[in-house]
């Protein structure tokens, strides 16, 4: 996908920081790449902080993230924000202590800025900031309590007193369509769903009969739906845009309590196209599989998700694959330290996206477009060992052939 952006400030990669052992393991290993916003875990407690924490002029590396770590000593309604400098387009991703993505936003802060509000349990969290097109950027990030601390971005303003929300809050008296049977419980093998235009049905209501972890989706890339979840009193408890390509998804891994809930939507493209909305009991296994299928995480070697072994990368190697839907994963080994260049070239009807991980699941590089075209490229210095390469199409509208080309370079003696 080609993106036209304003001026971009070219920035260097993040400096290396030595973190405590607990931080090294935080958020599935993402914590090793970040810094505590208050300097230490204890000093980064948003729940007790008198003011927000802000990190200015964060250098976001190309096709990478800048991570900010924070803690909560008590449940709190948290606002996370990112604003790019020099008209840079930011995206923020919020992860819990286990590395599960719990919130993602592109333009919720207004313009190119990112913003999200979410009720979080006590614990530690990682906020990742990246650029929308993979360019190196400089950005500012702010983390604070949504109900007390000043916001960094303008956000989208709904009804008066409705708080941060891109649509009018779904209040008890707001007209809303009942989703399916309207009742969700943990014992259900399947959930409820409906398909309508956002213009025709902007709000859905459903009820939780017992504490239930749920997954909420809104799907149609052409409509580019943005979803908001409200509690029974109209309070915004979660929102998402572009979880998977241009579709939206929210996982409530902590069970929602019994009561009434409302899904509100707006379209970032065409609100007159049909969008399928569903609420299903949350499945950790299914959630992880979807993360593998969308390059959010790499599958474990030896697990059930298929991985094609390319063997040891000794010289130039090329493979053609017809790819549609779920990402295709490859493993390969590097016999000694060196430099590896990986190209994904669209042969026909393709817009390749690639991601490189080490053998324990740490993301090393990600790329969508390179050199002004739809092809992708990763050039990375690698130590001897085994690596995982994920390849997918930018969206479901592509289902053609992608050529994966790999070449290894070693230091001259």
TORLUM-667163 format. One record per residue: x, y, z of N, C-alpha, C, CB in turn; residue in three letters. Coordinates in steps of 0.02 Angstrom, whole numbers, plus 50000, padded with zeros to 5 digits. Glycine has a CB too. Example, Ala and Ser with C-alpha at 12.3 -4.5 7.8 and 13.67 -1.06 7.14 Angstrom:
# TORLUM-667163
506604971650390506154977550390506604983550390505654977650452ala
506424988850354506844994750357506455000250394507044997050286ser
//
This chain:
# TORLUM-667163
500434994150000500005000050000500445006150000499525000050061unk
500335010949956500715017049955500395022249999500805019549884unk
500795026150035500535031250079500865037850062500655029350152unk
500475043150059500735049850047500745053450113500325053649994unk
501325055450137501395058450202501685065450196501835054150246unk
501615069250250501945075750254502675074750270501615080150306unk
503035080150286503745079650302503865074750359504035086450319unk
504365070550353504525065650404505225067250431504495058450375unk
505295067350496505955068250526506295061550530505905071450597unk
506885060850500507255054550502507595054050570507775054150444unk
507475048450604507735047650672508155041450677507175047450723unk
508615041450725509025035550738508635030550779509675037550773unk
508905024450783508575019250823508625020950896508895012350809unk
508175017850936508175018951008508835016851039507605015151041unk
509035020451090509635018451127509485012251167509875024151173unk
509995008551184509905002451224509875004151297510464997351210unk
509415001251333509355002351405509404995651440508685005851422unk
509714995551497509744989551538509164989651587510424989051576unk
508734984751583508134984451624508184978851675507514983551580unk
507804979551730507784974151779507514967751747507344976051839unk
507664962151778507464955651750506714955351738507674949951796unk
506314958451784505584958251776505374961751712505244961351836unk
505704967451697505534971151637505734967351574505864977951638unk
506274963551577506494959651519505954954751497507134955951534unk
505574952151545505064947151529504374950251520505034941951584unk
504304956751532503654959951531503364960051460503704967051559unk
502704959151455502344959651392502624954851340502364966851366unk
502754948751360503004943751314503694945451286502534942951258unk
504094949151325504764950951304504824957851274505014945951255unk
504254961251261504274967951232504584972951281503574970151213unk
504514971551346504774976151396505524977151390504614973551464unk
505884972351362506604972951355506794978651308506904966451329unk
506314980851266506454986151217506224993051242506114984551151unk
505944993451303505644999651325505955002551388504924998651337unk
505675008051410505895011351472505285012951515506285017851456unk
505365012551581504835014451627504735021951622505005012351699unk
504115024151616503975031251606504185035451665503235032351592unk
504205032451725504425036151785505125034551806503955034651841unk
505485030651767506175028751783506245022051815506465033851828unk
505715019651848505705012951878504985010651882506035012951950unk
504875004251896504195001651898503785005051953504194994151910unk
504075005852012503715008952067503545016252054504105008352130unk
503995019652019503885026752006503455027951944504545030351997unk
503235022551911502835023151849502115021151860503135018751795unk
501875021751922501195019851941500705025351922501155018352017unk
500325024251868499855029351844499285030251894499575027351776unk
499105025051930498535025351976498635030352032498395018452006unk
499265031552052499395036052108499765042352087499795032452161unk
499955042852024500345048652001499925055052004500605047551929unk
500215060552029499835066852032499705069851963500195071852075unk
500095067851914500015070451847500185065051796500455076751835unk
500065066451733500215061651680500975060851673499915064051613unk
501165055251640501865054251621501925055651546502105047051638unk
502435059251527502525061051457503245059851435502325068351445unk
503325057051376503985056151347504005060051281504145048551335unk
504445064951278504475069451220505025067351172504595076551243unk
504885068551108505375067251054505645060151056505955072151059unk
505185055351062505365048351058505585046750986504775043751080unk
506145043350979506385041450913506115034550896507155041550910unk
505665034150848505375027850826505775025350766504615028650809unk
506085019450772506505017050717506095014750657506945011350741unk
506385014250598506015011950539505755004850550506465012150477unk
505105003950534504774997350540504824994550610505084992450491unk
504854998950659504914996650729504485000650776505634996950751unk
504584999350841504195002450894504655006150942503774997250931unk
504365011050977504655013751038504175011851094504765021551033unk
504425008551146503995005951199504065010051263504154998551213unk
503495011451294503475014751360503135009951408503095021551356unk
503425008951467503165004251516502855008151574503714999551542unk
502285005851598501975008951657501625003751699501475014551635unk
501475005551760501155000851807500535003951836501644998751863unk
500114999751865499505001851900499454997951965498865000751856unk
499415001552020499324998252085498594996952100499645002352140unk
498144999852060497424998952070497084999652003497145004152122unk
496494996751994496134997551930496025004951915495454993851933unk
496115006851853496055013951833495825014551761496735017551843unk
495495020151747495315021851678495895025751648494635025851675unk
496235022851601496865025651575496775028451505497415020251576unk
497115033951493497145036751425497865036351401496885044151423unk
497975033551341498635033151310498605036951244498855025651298unk
499145040751230499135045051171499825045251138498905052151190unk
499825046651074500435047651036500315052950983500695040951004unk
500765057750979500705063150930501365063650892500525069950963unk
501345062950827501955063250787502165070450774501845059750721unk
502815071450772503075078050754503155078450678503755079250789unk
503145084550652503225085750580502715081850538503935083850558unk
502085081750563501525078550528501605071050520501435081750460unk
501995067950563502065060650560501415057250583502655058350604unk
501265051450554500655047750568500805042150616500335044950502unk
500575042750678500725037750729500185032450734500815041150797unk
500395026550760499935021250780500165018950848499935015250728unk
499705017850894499895015250960499575008450972499685020151015unk
499955004151005499724997451024499864996551099500064991850981unk
499364994451137499444993451209499404985951224498894997351248unk
499904983451262499954976451278499914975451354500614973451251unk
499604969851374499604968251446500254964751464498994963951464unk
500314962751527500944959951552501134953351518500914958951626unk
500634949851489500764943551455500934944451382500174938851462unk
500894950651357501034951951286500424951751242501524947051262unk
499824951751271499214951751232499024958851212498634948351271unk
498894959951148498674966451124497974967851149498704966851047unk
497884973351186497234974851215496924981351189497294975351290unk
497324985351154497054991451124497514993551068496994997151177unk
497214995851012497614998350956497245004150925497734992750904unk
497615009450907497285015250877497745018550827497075020250931unk
497445021150773497815024850723497685032350731497615022550652unk
497075034650713496945041850711496435044250763496715043750643unk
496365040650817495875042450868496015048850904495805037050917unk
496625051550898496795057750932496615063850891497525057950947unk
496365062750829496225068250785496805069350737496085074750825unk
496655070450673497195071150624497585064650618497665076850642unk
498255065050622498685059150618498835056250687499335060750582unk
498585059450741498765057450809498365051250831498655063150858unk
498625047850883498315041650908498105042650980498805035650902unk
497565039350999497305040151067496815034551084496955047051075unk
496835032351145496365027251168496245027751242496615020251150unk
495655025851264495495025651335495225018751352494965031151353unk
495445016151409495255009351427495295008451502495715004251391unk
494845004651530494855002851601495324996951610494135001251629unk
495844997751650496344992551659496374990151731497024995051638unk
496514983751740496614980851806497314982651830496504973251805unk
497434981651895498114982751922498604978051886498124981551998unk
499204980551873499704976551839500194980951802499374971751791unk
500584978151757501074981751718500894981251644501784979051731unk
501054986451606500844986851536501394989951493500194990951529unk
501354988651427501834991351379501454994951324502274985651349unk
501635001351313501345005251259501855005851203501135012251285unk
501675003151144502105003551086501875008851038502144996751051unk
502335013051014502175018250965502565016750901502355025450992unk
502225016750845502545015550780502255020550730502435008250756unk
502545020650670502275024850617501825020650572502835028150576unk
501325023950542500835020250503501145016950442500275024950480unk
501615020250409501915017450349502585014150359501975022650298unk
502835013850421503475010750435504065015450431503575005150388unk
503945021950418504495026650415504775028150485504265033250381unk
505405030150490505665032550554505355039250570506445033050554unk
505115040150631504795046450650505015048550719504015045850646unk
504845054650737504925057150805504225058650832505375063550808unk
504065056350892503395057050919503425058650994502995050650908unk
502875061251019502775062351090502245057451115502565069751105unk
502335054651174501855049951203501655052351272502145042751206unk
501025051351290500785053251356500335047751383500405060151354unk
500405046051447499995041051481499735044251545500405034451496unk
499085043951556498795046851616498115044051631498745054351609unk
497815046451685497135044351703496645048551663497015045151781unk
496185045151629495735048551583495285053551618495315043551546unk
495115052151680494625056451715494955062151754494215052251761unk
495625062551755495955067551796496515071351761496225064351857unk
496865068251715497455071251687497315074451619498005066051680unk
497675079751603497585083351540497795079151481497975089951541unk
497415079751427497555075851366498085079251324496915074851325unk
498455075251286498955077751239498635079551172499505072451229unk
498155075551150497855076451084497145079251090497835069751047unk
496885081651033496215084551032495685079251039496105088550969unk
495805073351010495305067951013494705069550970495095066751085unk
494225065050974493585066050940493065067550993493385059750898unk
492705073050985492235075251036491535072951019492265082951044unk
491215069351065490525067151055490035071751089490435060051081unk
489515069051120489025073251153489345076551213488415069051175unk
489055082151234489335085751291489345081251352488925092151305unk
489925080751383489995076451441490105069251423489405077051485unk
490115067651358490195060751338490905058151340489925059951269unk
491385062751351492075060551355492375059351287492125054351396unk
492955056151285493315054751222492955049251185494055052851236unk
492675051051128492325046151087492185049351019491665043651121unk
492265045550966492165048250899491445048450877492555044350850unk
490985046050919490275046150904489915048150968490015039250877unk
489275049450964488895050851024488895044751069488165052951007unk
488975045851134488975040251181488315036451177489095042751252unk
488355029851187487755025651187487475025651258487915018351163unk
486995029851270486675030551335486095025651341486435037851347unk
485835024651402485285019851410484685021351364485045019751482unk
484575027751349483995029451306484175029751232483715036151327unk
484795028451214484995028651143484675022851105485765028451136unk
484345024151049484065018551009484625014050985483655021250949unk
484545007550995485055002650975484714996150956485575001551032unk
484994992850907484734986350884485004980750927484904985150810unk
484574976250949484794970450988485194965850943484194966751020unk
485784963850966486224959550926486034952250937486964960750944unk
485774949050885485574942050890485054941050945486174937650904unk
485164936050986484724934751043484814939951098484834927751071unk
485394943551094485524948851143485844946451206484904952151159unk
485904939851217486174937151280486804933251266485644932751315unk
487334934851303487984931451296488174928351362488534936451273unk
488434922151359488664918851420489294914851404488114914251450unk
489674913251456490294909651447490184902551421490684909351512unk
489594899751431489454892951411489264892251337488894890151453unk
489194897851302488994897651232489574895151189488764904651207unk
489424890651143489944888251097490044893251040489764881451069unk
489524896951023489564902150972489244908450999489214899850906unk
489394913950969489114920350991488534922550949489644925550991unk
488444929050944487904932050905488214936850855487384935650951unk
487864937850798488134942350747487564945250706488634938650703unk
487714950550670487234953650625487624957550572486734958250663unk
487314958450513487624962250459487154967750437487804957550400unk
487384973850442487004979750420487494985250402486504982150476unk
487234990450370487654996350359487725000350424487365000750302unk
488265004050429488355008250489487855013950488489075010950493unk
487685016450428487175021650423486505019050449487095023950350unk
486325012850431485685010050453485675008050525485515004250410unk
486225005050550486255002650620486915004850650486164994850623unk
486945010850679487575013150709487695010350779487565020650712unk
487175007650811487255005050880486934998150887486935010050931unk
487274993750922487004987150941487044986551017487404981350906unk
486544983051045486544981851116486534974351129485944985351150unk
486904972151182486894965151203486964964851278487444961151168unk
486804959051307486824958151379487284952351397486114956851407unk
487624953051453488044947751482487674944751541488754950451503unk
487554938251540487164934951592487594932651651486784929151564unk
488244931551639488704929451691489394932051672488714921651699unk
489864932751718490524935351700490814931551640491004934851760unk
490944935151586491134931951523491664936051487490524930951478unk
492214932851469492704935951425492454935451353493414932651432unk
492474940951316492174940951249492644944051198491504944651249unk
492514942351135492844945451078492314948951036493244940251035unk
492434955251020491964959250981492314961250916491724965651020unk
491974960050859492264961550794491784965750752492444955050757unk
492084969650706491714973050653492124972150589491584980750670unk
491814968950538492204966750481491904968950414492274959250482unk
492284972650378492224974350307492744979650293491494976850288unk
493294977550262493844982050251493654988150209494414978450218unk
493184987250163492994992850120492634998350159492544990350063unk
492294996450213491965001350256492435004250308491364998250290unk
492975000650325493465002750375493115004750440493875008650349unk
492784999950474492405001650534492845003250594491944995950551unk
492605007650636492925009550699492405008250753493175017250700unk
492575004150803492075002150853492235005050922492024994550856unk
491695006450959491725008951028491275004651071491525016551031unk
491505002851131491104998751176490925002851237491484992151196unk
490275003151253490025006951309489715002351361489505012251286unk
489765004351424489415000551477488685002751479489755001551546unk
488315000051527487595001451531487415008551544487294997251582unk
487895012551571487765019551586488025024251532488065021351652unk
488315021451479488575025651425489315027351431488195031851421unk
489665024151478490375025351486490775021451435490595023551557unk
491255024751403491675021351353492185016951389492035026551308unk
492195010451373492655005851406493185003051359492265000151437unk
493095003851293493605001451246493435003951176493644993651247unk
493945004451134493835006351064494395003351022493815013951056unk
494265002550957494784999750913494665001650841494804992150919unk
495225002650807495225003750735495804999750705495295011350717unk
495684996050653496214992650615496594987450655496694997650588unk
496244982950689496584977450723496894972750671496094973550769unk
496504971050620496734966650567496584970050501496394959550571unk
497114972650468497024976750409496544982450428496754972550349unk
495984983150394495524988550409494914986250449495284991850345unk
494914979950471494394977450515494564979150588494304969950506unk
494064978950631494164980650701493994974750746493734986750721unk
494344974450803494234969050850494454971250920494614962550829unk
494064969150970494244970351040494174963851078493804975951072unk
494694961851114494674955951158494624958251230495294951451147unk
494084956451264494024957451336494264951051369493294959351357unk
494914950651384495184944651414494994944051487495944944551407unk
494864949651520494574949651587493824949651579494814955851629unk
493474944851610492754944251599492364950751611492474938851643unk
491914952351565491434957751577490924955351628491094959951511unk
490734959951672490244958251723489534958251695490304963051782unk
489074954551726488384954451701488094961451694487944950251747unk
487724962451640487424968951628487334970251554487834974451659unk
487124976351539486994978351470487594982051442486364982651467unk
487744980851378488304984051344488074986351275488914979351339unk
488434991151247488244993851183488864994551138487895000751191unk
488784992751074489304993651024489104999450979489414987050982unk
489525004550975489415010150930489935010050875489445016850968unk
489755012350815490215011950759490195018350718490055005950715unk
490765019750687490795024650633491235021550578491085031450657unk
491175024250519491565021750462492085026950443491105020050402unk
492705024550431493225028950407493255028950331493895026950436unk
492765025450299492745025250226492035026350202493015018550200unk
491655020950193490965021450166490475018450216490915017850098unk
490085022550251489615019950302489015016450273489385025550346unk
488945016450207488365013250175488525006150151488125017350116unk
489125003650167489294996750150489124992250210490054996150132unk
488944985950198488764981450253489364979650295488434975050226unk
489264979650360489784977750409489494972250453490014983950451unk
489884966850461489674961350505489954962550574489904954450477unk
489504962850623489694963950693489544957550732489304970050724unk
490014955350773489914949250811490194949950882490244943250776unk
489884946250928490114945650997490144938151012489654949451048unk
490744935651028490834928551042491224927651106491194925050983unk
491134921951141491554920651200492284920551180491354913851232unk
492704923751219493414924351204493764917551209493744929451250unk
494174916051160494584909951160495314912051153494374905151103unk
495714910551203496424912251200496764908651142496784910551267unk
496584902451131496884898651076496724901851009496634891451077unk
496094903850999495894907050937496214913950930495134907550932unk
496264917550985496574924150983497304923750962496504927651050unk
497664918850990498364918050972498434915850899498704912951018unk
497994911450877498024909250807497914915150760497504903750793unk
497464919650778497344925450736497954930050736496714929150759unk
498294930550793498904934550795499444931750749499164935050867unk
499484925050746499954921950699499744923350626499994914150711unk
499094923050614498834923950546498894931050520498114921750543unk
498984935850567499014942950547499694946050562498474946850582unk
500194941950577500884944250589500964948150654501124948450532unk
500464947950699500524951350763501014947650808499844951850797unk
501084941150799501544937050838501754931150794501214934550905unk
502314928050812502544922250775502314915850809503314922350768unk
502144910750770501934904350800502544900850830501594899750748unk
502444896750883503004893150912503234887450866502814890350981unk
503874886550860504144880950822503944874450856504924881550814unk
503674869850818503444863550846502714863750868503864861750904unk
502374869550859501674870050877501224867650821501504877250895unk
500574869250825500094866750777500034871250716499414866050810unk
500244877550722500194882050664500744880150613500274889550685unk
500564879350550501054876950500501634881750489500704875550434unk
502234879050489502844882850475503244878850424503274884250540unk
503434881950368503824878550317504574879750331503634881050246unk
504944874350337505654874750352506054875650288505894868450390unk
506404881250281506824882550223507534880050231506824889950208unk
507694877450290508364874750301508854880250317508594870950241unk
509494878850305510024883650320510144888250261510684879950339unk
510174894650275510274899650223511024900150208509984906550244unk
511234896650156511944896650138512094901750082512154889650115unk
511664902050032511734906749977511064909649960512044903249916unk
510994912949902510344915749882509804910349879510414919249814unk
509214912049901508654907349903508024911049882508564904149974unk
507594907849843506964910949821506404905749822507044913949750unk
505814907949842505214903749842504624907849817505074900849912unk
504184904849778503564907949757502984904749796503454907249680unk
502524908849817501944906249854501334910449838502084906149931unk
500774907049827500144910549819499854911449889499644906649772unk
499764917649909499584919149978498934923149978500144922950014unk
498464920950018497844924650029497604922950099497294922849976unk
497264927550130497004926250197497564925950248496624919650199unk
497644920350283498124919750337498844920250313498024913150373unk
499264922950356499974923450341500294916550333500344927450396unk
500804916150291501204910150282501854911150320501324908550206unk
502064906050358502664906650400503214901850376502504905250474unk
503824904450377504414900650358504924900950415504724903250291unk
505304895550424505874895650470506504894550429505804890150525unk
507044897650451507694896650418508234897650470507784901550359unk
508814894850456509384895350502509954899150470509624888250523unk
510304902850512510904906550491511494903150525510864914250509unk
511984900550487512534896650517513044900750555512874892750463unk
513104907150538513574911450573513334918650569514294910850542unk
513614922950611513404929950612513494933050544513804933850665unk
513024937250525513064940550460512484945250450513084935450404unk
512374947050387511864951850368511404948450318512184958450338unk
510744948850330510264945450287509784950650256509864940150327unk
509684949950191509194954150155508634949750130509534958050095unk
508024951550149507424947750130506974952250089507054944950193unk
506784949950030506314953649987505684949549977506644955349918unk
505124952949978504474949949960504204953949901503964949850021unk
504174950849843504004954249781503334951749756504564953149728unk
502884956449743502234954549716502284952849643501724960149727unk
502204946349627502234944149557501584945749521502394936649553unk
501024944649555500374945949526499864946949581500154940249479unk
499454952149575498904953349621499124952849694498324948449607unk
499664956449711499944955749779500204962449805500504950649779unk
500114963349870500414968849908500724965649970499874974449927unk
501354963349966501654959350020501784963350084502294956149996unk
501714959850140501914962350206502334956850239501294964450250unk
502904958650269503334953550299503534955550369503954952250255unk
503664950550411503884951650480504404946350498503294951550530unk
504934948450532505474943950551505504943350627506154946450524unk
505524937150653505544935850724506134931150739504874932750749unk
506384931450801506864926350821506494920150844507334929050877unk
506864914950865506544908550878506134908250942507064903150880unk
506174913550984505754913651044505194918751039506184915151105unk
505104921850980504524926050969504634933450975504014924151015unk
505254935750978505374942950979505384945750908506044944551015unk
504984950850896504964953850830505604957850818504354958350821unk
505944956450762506564959850746506474965250693507074954850722unk
506004964250647505894969050593505214967750561506454968750540unk
504934973050532504284972750499504304977650440503694974450548unk
504014975850383503984980450328503384979250284504624980050287unk
503094984750261502544984250213502794986450144501944988650235unk
502904992850135503114995350069503834997950072502645000950045unk
504204997250017504894999550014505015002949947505384993550025unk
505415008049948505635011549886505055013949844506075006949845unk
504515015949877503955018949841503525014149802504215023849795unk
503595007549813503145002749779502844998049830503534998649725unk
502464993249807502094988849852502504982949878501484986149817unk
503114982049853503534976549877503804978149947504124975349829unk
504044972949982504294973750050505014971250055503854969950100unk
505384974150102506074972050112506284972950184506544976050066unk
506664968050209506974968350275507724967150266506654963250325unk
508124971550293508854970650293509074970850366509224976150250unk
509334965350392509464964850463510114961150478508884961550499unk
510474963450529511064959850553510824954250599511564964750589unk
511014948050585510784942250623511364938250649510324937850580unk
511284935750710511764931050739511594924050716511774931550816unk
512044919350724511894912450707511304909950747512504907850718unk
510854906250715510264903750749509684902750701510054908550804unk
509094901550729508494900250690508024906050694508144893850713unk
507704907750637507264913550634506614911650599507614919350597unk
506114915850610505454914750580505274920850538504914913550634unk
505044919450476504824924750431504084923650415505254924750366unk
503684928750429502974928650412502834932850350502544931050470unk
502424930250304502264933750242501504933850234502604930250181unk
501234939650221500504940150210500364945450158500134941750275unk
499734945850138499504951250095499264956950138498934948750048unk
499304963150112499094968950150498354968450169499214975350110unk
497954965750124497244965050139496964958950103496854971350120unk
496354957150120496034951250089495864952350016495404949450128unk
495924958549992495774959849922496324957249876495674967249910unk
496894955349905497454952449866497494944949879498124956049883unk
497614941049826497684933849836498164930849784497004930349832unk
498644934749763499094932549710499744929549735499244938249665unk
500234929449691500874926149704501384931149730501134922749640unk
501744929049782502284932949812502924928949806502134934849886unk
503454932149781504114929049779504514931249839504494930749712unk
504744926349879505154927749937505884926249919504934923550000unk
506304931449921507004930749904507424932449965507184935349844unk
507914928149980508344929050039509074928250018508154923950095unk
509494932550047510204932150033510594934150096510394936749973unk
511134930350109511544931450169512224934250149511614924850210unk
512454939050189513114942050179513524941150242513054949650159unk
514164939750235514604938950293515174943850288514874931650297unk
515454945450346515994950250348516614947650311516174951950421unk
516914951950271517514950050235518094948850284517704955450183unk
518494943750271519054942050316519644946650303519264934750307unk
//
